[in-house]
Amino acid sequence: MNNTQSQSALYHHVEQAVHDYLHNLAGENTTNMYELFLHELEKPLLISLLKHTNHNQSKTAKMLGLNRGTLRAKMKTHGLL
């Protein structure tokens, strides 16, 4: 699968998740959705990449385009350290 195909598939999954979330709100008002979605996406992303790299933080940080210290701070935020 090339980059365009995988990005397209990822986009579709994210779009569907957002659609489903909004549909389930049933008209309820909400705020801070940007922060909510980032927080909800970040933890499973970190977990998945850490598993993929056999918990090698340096490799995970590189895959994310972060330095290792930033990765560790994010891991701490999500209770992964």
C-alpha positions as CSV (number, residue, x, y, z in Angstrom):
1,M,0.0,0.0,0.0
2,N,1.5,3.4,-1.0
3,N,1.4,6.5,1.1
4,T,-1.6,8.0,-0.7
5,Q,-3.7,4.9,-0.2
6,S,-2.8,4.6,3.5
7,Q,-3.5,8.3,4.2
8,S,-6.8,8.0,2.4
9,A,-7.8,5.0,4.5
10,L,-6.7,6.7,7.7
11,Y,-8.6,9.9,6.7
12,H,-11.7,7.8,6.1
13,H,-11.5,6.1,9.5
14,V,-11.0,9.4,11.3
15,E,-13.8,11.0,9.4
16,Q,-16.2,8.1,10.2
17,A,-15.2,8.3,13.9
18,V,-15.9,12.0,14.1
19,H,-19.2,11.5,12.3
20,D,-20.2,8.8,14.7
21,Y,-19.2,10.8,17.7
22,L,-21.2,13.8,16.5
23,H,-24.2,11.7,15.7
24,N,-24.2,10.2,19.2
25,L,-24.2,13.6,20.8
26,A,-27.8,13.8,19.7
27,G,-27.8,17.6,19.7
28,E,-26.0,18.0,23.0
29,N,-23.7,21.0,23.0
30,T,-20.0,20.4,23.6
31,T,-16.9,22.6,23.7
32,N,-13.2,22.0,23.4
33,M,-13.7,19.4,20.7
34,Y,-10.3,20.0,19.3
35,E,-8.6,19.2,22.6
36,L,-10.9,16.2,23.1
37,F,-10.2,14.7,19.7
38,L,-6.4,15.2,20.1
39,H,-6.4,13.6,23.5
40,E,-8.5,10.7,22.4
41,L,-6.3,10.1,19.3
42,E,-2.9,10.6,21.0
43,K,-3.0,7.8,23.6
44,P,-4.0,4.9,21.2
45,L,-1.5,6.3,18.7
46,L,1.3,6.2,21.3
47,I,0.3,2.7,22.5
48,S,0.1,1.3,18.9
49,L,3.5,2.8,17.9
50,L,5.2,1.6,21.1
51,K,3.9,-1.9,20.5
52,H,5.0,-1.7,16.9
53,T,8.6,-0.7,17.9
54,N,8.7,-3.2,20.8
55,H,8.5,-0.3,23.2
56,N,11.6,1.3,21.8
57,Q,11.1,5.0,22.7
58,S,13.8,6.3,20.4
59,K,12.2,4.5,17.3
60,T,8.7,5.6,18.4
61,A,9.8,9.2,18.8
62,K,11.4,9.1,15.3
63,M,8.3,7.7,13.7
64,L,6.2,10.5,15.3
65,G,8.7,13.2,14.3
66,L,9.2,14.1,18.0
67,N,12.3,14.1,20.2
68,R,12.4,11.4,22.9
69,G,11.8,13.9,25.7
70,T,8.6,15.1,24.1
71,L,7.5,11.5,23.6
72,R,8.2,10.7,27.3
73,A,6.2,13.8,28.4
74,K,3.2,12.7,26.3
75,M,3.5,9.2,27.6
76,K,3.5,10.5,31.2
77,T,0.4,12.6,30.4
78,H,-1.4,9.5,29.3
79,G,-0.2,7.3,32.2
80,L,2.1,5.2,30.0
81,L,5.2,5.6,32.1
